Amino acid sequence: MAKLTDNELSQVQDLNTEFTKNKAAIGELELQKQIVFERIDTIKSEFSKVEKKLMKKYGEDSVVNLQTGEVTKKE
């Protein structure tokens, strides 16, 4: 029966280990991506609530300067 040399076996084992680690890293990135998407959905929902509240207070034709906080009317 043929057998790999120690160098060949070590090389194949190292590559397999690296491959497995990278597959796991991709899985971790996908989980992080899903968490970010969920957070974005939450932020959009919160933004919408605040936007509705401000529209009620300042009028639906209001424009807010996000740098200064100045509220003007659409022209």
Helices and strands as residue ranges (DSSP letters): H 6-58, E 62-64, E 71-73
